[in-house]
Amino acid sequence: MIYQIIVQGCLDPNWSDWFNEMEITNETKRESHSITTFEGAVDDQATLRGILNHLWDLNLTILSVNRVEPKLHSSG
């Protein structure tokens, strides 16, 4: 399953190893509010919980957790 997790704050993409190799992207919203998005495959609920625990340990505010459809690659 592919999950997208959005948190308030900015986290360097080099932290990807700590988050199950999820893709990490940062965006600055108006008034200098930073948002970090994690997206990637999560094998099971235990792995998801581990990722959420890491976010908790870093004191990041979780804005949303969503399961998303995998991106399809078109051939030709």
Order of alpha helices (4+ residues) and beta strands (2+ residues): beta-beta-beta-alpha-beta
